[in-house]
Amino acid sequence: MMTRSALGTVALALVALLVGSLAISMPCSAAGAGDVSATNNRASSGKGSGESSASLLGLLLTHNPAVSFAALRKSQNVTACVLALSNPKYWPKMLTASGLSINSLGDYEQCVHNYNMEYCVLDGHAHQLAQGVCMPPQCTQQELTMLLYALFAMTPAELGEVLDEEVQPLWDEACNQIQDPKEQEECEQGYQTFREDVIDSYSILRYSEPEMKCGEHKQTTVTAGFVVMLIICLLIIILATIQACRETRVLQGFTEEEKQMLIVSSVNTAPDSFDDGYKESPLLFRAFSIKANLKELLSSSPARTLKSLDGLRAISMFGIILGHTINFQLPGFVGVQNPEEISNELNTWSTQFLISQNFSVDTFFVLSGLLTAYVFIRKFNAGRRIPVFMGMVLRYLRVTPLLAFIVGAYACFFRYFGHGPLWYRFLQELDNCKTGWWQHLLYINNFYPVDYKDQCVPWAWYLADDMQFSIIGLMLLGLYRYSKRAMYTLTWLLVLCGPIATGLVTSHYNVTLTEGDSQNLIYDKPYTRCSAYAIGLLCGCMLANHTEAFRRVSPLTGITSLFVSVGGLLTIMYITAAFNWSSSAPNWTDTGMFVYQALCRPAWSVLLCTLIITCASGYGYAVNWLLTLPFWEPLARLTFAAYLIHPALIRMVYYQRTQLFTLNPVEYSTYFVGFLTAAYVVASVLFIVVEQPSAVFIGALKGGR
């Protein structure tokens, strides 16, 4: 039966483990390993299990009415756990495999596979804190949670009293065994430092409201969603296989010359000499032609007039993947062992390059608005009828199939793709999909749920913004047919809306570069990001109506425009390197931070449009050459799929880690190359079997074959 003294000893042992008070062995190290064992035995059978331990128990229970000694005593599982924790034979293993400092996971592999013990993570402060502990196999998550709840009822001041009563005598005894008088004096003085460190660590843990997560969290139960998504994937494979067999059978009757004609033909056309059975393949099968869809991915269109956009789109996607590779290592996702170094790293030029990748999203908004206006106005100038409402419908049908497939696969498949001590965090994110998957299909997830982290696919906020911008943009372009002045006026108002809304939110909620909920209040809201799209609309109108005029400008004007745009973009990227991120008193005034946050994105968008117009006018020189290299075109086609899949791949890999990160440039660069490659490989498959088939169906809806 569990005694009060035993529970007191267990509570003290938990304190030692959870707040890093293994440092109690510091003075013992000079006396040898044998003294450590003797000290441990004394803690379990001497004064540590006597009257003072009973007083510790009183502290734990008196200050937490919800937990009573009687309730703990009735639980046989808790009794077994307590007895195991009280057994000194487990202590060396517990201390060896547990994290010995804040944000340290210890040795998961040794605890689980070598010691066959229970590994747990003490998780607190919205994943800002992670502490690994190795516990006896008799202790499960439920029992440890009950004991943890009782443990953290103690105030830091009360913990200090317990340390003075329970630990200081053991510390002094260990110090007395040291022969050198000077080392003995240093040992005795070290107790106060140790005491302060333990109380500080305990205060951090207690304030973070930690919870205990034990096990490897491996998922084996098959859900209904898994079965549905598996059936959908099998149907896609069957349709693609049937079409491949049809193509193979038809090819057998062709000459080599006809086979080459078939290879270069598009999905909607075929030479008249081909077998009618191939030309009249049902749309359902033809849409899933691997050969035709792969050809579409790798094809090059000589008629494309704004080829520099391909390079901008692909390079921006690289930047987003790089930014997410770093961002998902930070506290709140996985975490780092040295979070205090983050602010210092932000002052370096190399890190500033990483931070500036958040402007890549503004680049996508600019390109979206530009292409929408450019295509619409060119058709309008050619006298073609442009149904605005049908454009909205086609936009929804074009984007939604791949998004729906990714949401389904992410929610139903990814939970089975890994395990580990931090895998529960991934499962918590995936659980949001049980009730929130439909929000993405309605493109309202940038408003509901309110918290970004409550979304099923959090990074899809961009698609919600872009869909809302597309609807507004098509309405403005529809107005263009009747009143160009009204269209331009409303678009300029939309340009002004971004900085005004950002300024109001920043001022009202006191959001600065280092404080405030920028993600939920500013970063993913359409009324703060609309400037980029609106500027893209105006840029598209200018290119559609005045391209020839731009080409007639003087070389001096063109070169000046090139240097101003490139220099301005680099300035925006690196200007915050002058901001003292590591200081509690920033060297930028509140007004300076306010102006930067309100104007940086519109300024980026204007400079980017200036660069695009310069390249289209023939004055881009080396910049235009770089952005129009042939390999950018297929990579640009994969941007949508790569954007949707890469955060899922990063999470799948990161949440299987058994150690926190250390923000090592070599490490995150290696991860970046791996994620970039994996994202585009998977995106290629998604393009062939999901994205392009949906485009074929939409083409048929618009009147194609």
Salt bridges, closest charged atoms under 4 A:
GLU109 OE1 - HIS113 NE2 3.09
ASP123 OD2 - HIS127 ND1 2.96
ASP123 OD2 - ARG425 NE 2.86
GLU158 OE2 - HIS63 NE2 2.58
ASP164 OD1 - ARG195 NE 2.93
GLU173 OE1 - ARG42 NE 3.21
GLU211 OE1 - LYS213 NZ 3.97
GLU216 OE1 - HIS419 ND1 3.32
GLU256 OE2 - LYS259 NZ 3.73
ASP276 OD1 - LYS279 NZ 3.68
GLU280 OE2 - ARG705 NH2 3.83
ASP310 OD1 - ARG304 NH2 2.56
ASP310 OD1 - ARG313 NH1 3.56
ASP362 OD2 - ARG529 NH2 3.16
ASP362 OD2 - ARG601 NH1 2.51
GLU429 OE1 - ARG651 NE 2.70
ASP431 OD1 - ARG415 NH2 3.35
ASP431 OD1 - LYS434 NZ 3.46
ASP466 OD2 - ARG395 NH2 2.13
ASP524 OD1 - LYS525 NZ 2.99
GLU548 OE2 - ARG551 NH1 3.21
GLU633 OE2 - ARG304 NE 3.67
GLU633 OE2 - ARG637 NH2 2.88
GLU667 OE2 - ARG657 NH1 3.40
GLU691 OE2 - ARG398 NH2 3.42
